[in-house]
Amino acid sequence: MRRSIASNRASCLLGFVAASFHDERNSVQLGGSQLARPVELARITGAHLRPVEPELVPELTGPAELAHARRMQEILTGFTEAAPEINGCRVANRLSAMASNGSKPYQAQVIVRHGFSVPDTLVSTDPEEVLDFAARREQVVYKSCSGVRSIVTAFDPVADRARLQRLRWCPVQFQERVAGPDVRVHVVGDRNFAAIVDSQAVDYRYARAQVGSDAASRRYRPPVRGQRWCRVRAGPPGRRWARRRRSSSGSSGPGRCR
């Protein structure tokens, strides 16, 4: 029996192409209708995952299409979890390794356990508690608590005061804003690949919306001590990167993860 997803933009993209699963052949078919070709699962040596929930794909409008997409997601997720142990397939962004991304407060605790420091953090539904937290710090930012992407935004105790009542129905994570440029470090084996981001935006991913121009990144070579520290503290297998802020004074210490 063949199970397929209805759109090239459907959720279970393997290598950014649509996929169909063939039970009887233990293979997956890659590509659109004209370029599709079956590939045995045992021959797949690497996969880069960028999962998207089926409900977010606009082309999947009917219950049957969504059901197929969810089933496809389950199949490919199961394959990418088992493949590294079965045939040595290398999987980037393995979902089990990214599980901590679903909760920012929990992720912060994991980061601390692996030797990083984190900004002062408050998760609250109490407006007065938030105002007190902000009053004792020079600058504060806020973001969602969940794994759903949100835009990191500067908190203004005056302008945002009226909206604080909404916290009673939805807890929000507030953090001390750390001054200095963002440095993104990827650790692959015993090698570091670092980039420094040039932007005045609070959240450089949305720099154009916040400051009117895109963020620019350039190669960055951390100090020797910092490189060694990143390799040691990269974390458990599957989580091999960290984003940190170098202090405005140029400190070569571990930095603070956000």
Secondary structure, 3 states (H helix, E strand, C coil): CEEECCCCCCCCCCCCCCEEEECCCCEEEECCCCCCEEEEHHHCCEEECCCCCHHHCCCCCCHHHHHHHHHHHHHHHHHHHHHHHHHCCEEECCCCCCHHHHEHHHHHHHHHHCCCECCCEEEECCHHHHHHHHHCCCCEEEECCECCCCCCEECCCCCCHHHHHHHHHCCEEEEECCCCCEEEEEEECCEEEEEEEECCCCCHHHHHHHHCCCCEEEEECCCHHHHHHHHHCCCCCCCCEEEEECCCCCCCCCCEEC
